[in-house]
Each structure stands twice: as C-alpha cells, then as structure tokens.
Amino acid sequence: MTRLLPILAVLASVTPALAQKAEAPAAPAAPAAPQTFESEIRNNKNEPIGKIMIRDGANSLVMRLAIQAGGLPPGWHGIHFHAVGDCSDIEKFEKSKAHVNHDQSKHGLLNPDGPDEGDLPNVYANADGSVNAEVSSETPLTGEGGLKDGDGSALIIHANADDHSAQPIGGAGARIACAVIK
C-alpha cells in the first residue's frame, strides 16, 4: 500500500496538467457557399423563353428551370447537358454536340450501363407551356469534368419525353430549346 500511494500522488498531480493541455475540438469549417450560374433559355426562333439557375455544391449540382407561359408545347420533355456551350445554330442546336459523357457510359437513367453525365429527368410543361422544375446531377459545374470546361456545355430541351433507356437519346426527339453554360 505504501508503494501505491506515491504512484497515486504522481497521477493526481499529472492529471490536471494533462487536462489543461487538451484543447477543445476545432469547430467544423463552414461549408463553402455553392457556386452559382444563370443562363437564358432560347427557342428555335432565338426568342428567350426562360432561364436556368444552377447551384453547385460539394456533392451535387441543383438546377432550376423557369420557362414562361408559351415557352414549350404542353407535356413531358427530355432535358440533357450537351458537351459544347454553343446554341448559335437555332434551327437544330446541333453545335452543342452530344451529351456530356466523359466516361463513355450508355444513355439513360434506367439503363444498366448508364447513365451518361448529360442525362437528367424529364420536365413537364403545363397546359400554358410554362415550366417550374428543379433537378439535380452529380456532374459538377466547375473542376474536373465540369460543365464550365474549356468549351462550356449546354442544356438542351427536347420535343418529346426521354424514355431513359433507348440509344442514343431515349426517343426525346428534336432539340427545341437551348441554354449556354460557360
């Protein structure tokens, strides 16, 4: 017992010193504010019909589409991110090229070999042709594989719904609206 008392005395004198040296855990860093981007959506007559608003966070991108009444034919429409930010050929918007697809995946959110990076859910145009929708994507706005790369990208709105599996664009049909992302 007498040998144990000096050890206990040493522990009692060291414990407060150790407690004083322990620092409070650092407060977690505040998450970075999402990057934002806006662009006008134009139809095949080069008329503005609405806009996209993109917020890019750490794990996903969120895009809002706001299309005014009369902007689109009523019903479902496929939307995709295309590889080049060029909407200058207003008749067909073909200068936007194919989908963003860095890893050469197959088209379609429901395709077992997909989706490609340009695939997005369909949006619904109301009876008056307006759309208010929000969709998300893992494709980033900036950085490696980002939409705002050297030649930018484009959001394309198609005439028909995307079936999310048929190649190459799920039967979505003609390109009827475009927004540049640069």
N, C-alpha and C positions, 0 to 999 in steps of 0.2 A: 504494500500500500504506500510506503514512503517513496518508492521509486515512481509510482504513478502520479503522485502529487506534483513533482517538478514538471512532468510532461503536460499535465493539465494546466499548470500555470503558464507554460510556454504557449500552449494552444489558445488560452484565454487572452494572452497579450497579442498574438499574431492575428487572430480572427478580426478584431476591429480594424487593423491595418489593411487586411485583405478587402474588407468591406468598403473601406474608403477608396481603394484603388479601382474597384469595379465601377465602370462607367454605365450610365443609363444607355439602353439601346438607342441607336440613332433612329430618328424619326424617318419613316419611309419617304423617299423622294416623291414629290408631287408628280403625277403623270404629265408628260408633255402635252401641251394643247394640240388637238388634232389639226393637221394641215387642212386647209380648205381651198376649194376651187369652184368657180361658177362658169358656165358657158351657155350661150344661146342655142336653142334648137331651131333649125330651119327646115322647111319642107322642100319638095321638088320644084317649087316656084321661087325659091330663095326668100320666102317670107318667114319672119320669125313667128314661131308658134308656141314657144315656151322656153324653159331653161332647165338645166341640171345644176344641182348644188351637191358637191362632193365633200365629205369629211373623211379624212384618212387617219385611223388610229393605229395602235400598236399591233392589233390582231386582224383587223378587217377595215374595209372601206365601206362607207354608207353613202348611197346616192339617192337624192330626192329628185323626182321628175315632176315638174309642174307644167302642164300643157293647157293652154286656154281653150275655151269652147270653140268648136270648129276646127281645132288643130289636127285631129285624126279622125278617120272613119270609126264609128262605134264598133266595139268588140275587142277581142284579145289581139295583142301584138307582141311578137318576139322582139327582144332587145338584146344587143350584144355589144361588147367592146371590140372594135376593129383595130388592126395593127398600126394604121397610119392616120395621123391627125390632119386629114385633108377632106373637106366637104365641098371643094370647088366645082366638081362636076355634078351640078344639081340634078340632072335628069336621072342618074342612077347611083350616085355616091360610090362609084367603084374605086376611086382613088384612095379610099380608106382601106383598101385591100381586104384580106381575110381576117378572121378573128385573131385577137391576141392569143398566142399559143406557143410559148417558149419551149415547152416540153413535148410538143407534138402529140398531145392527147387527142382522142376522138371527141367529136362534138356531142354534147348532150348531158344535161344534169342527171338524167336517168340512165345514161349509157355506162355499162360496167367498165369500159375502157376510157371513160371521160371523167369529169367534164374538162373541156379546154378552158383556158383562163378568161376567154371572152364570153363564156356562157353566163347568162343571167335569167332570172324568172321572167315570165311574160307579164305585161301590164295590161290593164283593162281600160279602154276608152269608154266613157259614159255615153248615153244617147246623144248628148250635145257635143261629143268629140273631145271633152276635157279629160285630163288625167291628173291625179294626185297620187303618187306612189312613192314608196321607199323600198330600196333593195340593197342587199349587201353582197360583197365579194371579197375573197381573200387576195385578189390582185391589188397590189399597192398602188398608190398614186405616184410616189417617187421611189427612188432607190432601185436596187436590182430587180429587173422585171417589171418596173413601174410603168404606169400609163403615160407619164410625162417623160418618156425617154427622148432620145435624140430627134426622132421624127413624130413624137406625140402619138396620140391614138384618137379614136372617135367613138362616140356612142351612136349606133345605128338603130333606128326603129324600122321594123319590117311591116309589110302589109297584113300578114297573117300571124297566127299563133305559132310558136315553136313547139313541136311535139317532144322535144328534149331527148331524142334518140336517133332519128334518121340523119344520114350524112348528105351533104355537108352542113346544112343549117336547119335541120328539123322541119323542112317544109314551110319556113317562115316567109318565103316569097320576096317580092321586090323591096328594095330599100326606099322608104318613103320620107324619112327624116334623118337628120344628122346633126351632131354637136361635136365640135373640135375640142380635144383635151390636150393642151400644150402648156 
